[in-house]
Structure formats: C-alpha cells, structure tokens
Amino acid sequence: MNLLKELEDSVIEGDEENAKQIAQEIVKKNLDIQKAIFSALLSGMKKVGKLYENHEYFIPEVILSADALNAAFEIFTPHLKENKENVKPT
C-alpha cells in the first residue's frame, strides 16, 4: 500500500503508533514531507470531520485522530525546509 494512504488511514483510525512509524519511514525514504502533510494528514482529518458531521465518529474518535496527526507531525517538523522566498522582512 502507498505510504501516504497508510498515513491517512492511520489518522482516520486514530492509530498514533502506526502514524509515527509511517512518518519515520517517509522521512527515512526522503519523501516529500509537505505532500505527506497535505495529502495524508490534513486529508485524513478532513475525512474525520465528515465522519463526525455524519454522526459516525464522536469526540473520542476525533481526539484519537488528532493525536495520530500530531504524532506524525512531530516526526516531520524537524525535517521541514524553510521556504526563504516566502519570508517577508519585517
């Protein structure tokens, strides 16, 4: 299975440990971290939001999903590259 899909599924399922492992694998394989954030983490949380709206998920499931997202994001954060072109002087 595609790592991004696996990461998205981990967020949807609220599987924090699996989300961490997949995030570490993405970093290890030097894959695009920004793509992982937008295509997997945020996409997964959007789907969780829809599940909540449809009364299929409740607050505990949403919290578990957020914890999985945060766990993966903590792995990614040190590896994000600063885009100096978009930084405006103050």
DANOR-V683826 format. One record per residue. N is the residue number from 1. RES is the residue in three letters. SS is DSSP state (2 for helix, 1 for strand, 0 for the rest). OMEGA is omega in whole degrees, 0 to 359 (NA if undefined). NEAR is the number of other ideal C-beta (glycine too) atoms within 10 Angstrom. Layout:
N:RES:SS:OMEGA:NEAR
N:RES:SS:OMEGA:NEAR
//
This chain:
1:MET:0:178:6
2:ASN:0:182:10
3:LEU:2:180:15
4:LEU:2:178:20
5:LYS:2:178:14
6:GLU:2:179:17
7:LEU:2:177:28
8:GLU:2:179:23
9:ASP:2:179:19
10:SER:2:177:26
11:VAL:2:181:30
12:ILE:2:182:20
13:GLU:2:182:16
14:GLY:0:183:21
15:ASP:0:185:20
16:GLU:2:182:19
17:GLU:2:179:10
18:ASN:2:178:18
19:ALA:2:178:30
20:LYS:2:181:16
21:GLN:2:180:17
22:ILE:2:178:25
23:ALA:2:178:26
24:GLN:2:179:13
25:GLU:2:178:14
26:ILE:2:178:24
27:VAL:2:181:15
28:LYS:2:181:8
29:LYS:0:177:8
30:ASN:0:178:8
31:LEU:0:183:12
32:ASP:0:184:11
33:ILE:2:179:20
34:GLN:2:177:11
35:LYS:2:178:11
36:ALA:2:180:23
37:ILE:2:185:20
38:PHE:2:185:12
39:SER:2:183:16
40:ALA:2:185:26
41:LEU:2:183:24
42:LEU:2:177:14
43:SER:2:178:17
44:GLY:2:180:25
45:MET:2:175:18
46:LYS:2:178:13
47:LYS:2:176:16
48:VAL:2:177:23
49:GLY:2:178:13
50:LYS:2:178:11
51:LEU:2:178:16
52:TYR:2:179:15
53:GLU:2:182:9
54:ASN:0:179:8
55:HIS:0:174:7
56:GLU:0:175:10
57:TYR:0:178:19
58:PHE:0:186:10
59:ILE:2:180:8
60:PRO:2:179:9
61:GLU:2:179:16
62:VAL:2:179:16
63:ILE:2:178:11
64:LEU:2:178:18
65:SER:2:178:27
66:ALA:2:177:15
67:ASP:2:178:15
68:ALA:2:177:29
69:LEU:2:181:23
70:ASN:2:179:13
71:ALA:2:179:19
72:ALA:2:182:28
73:PHE:2:177:16
74:GLU:2:177:12
75:ILE:2:184:19
76:PHE:2:190:17
77:THR:2:181:10
78:PRO:0:185:8
79:HIS:0:179:11
80:LEU:0:180:11
81:LYS:0:178:7
82:GLU:0:178:7
83:ASN:0:186:8
84:LYS:2:180:6
85:GLU:2:182:5
86:ASN:2:179:6
87:VAL:0:180:8
88:LYS:0:179:4
89:PRO:0:179:3
90:THR:0:NA:3
//
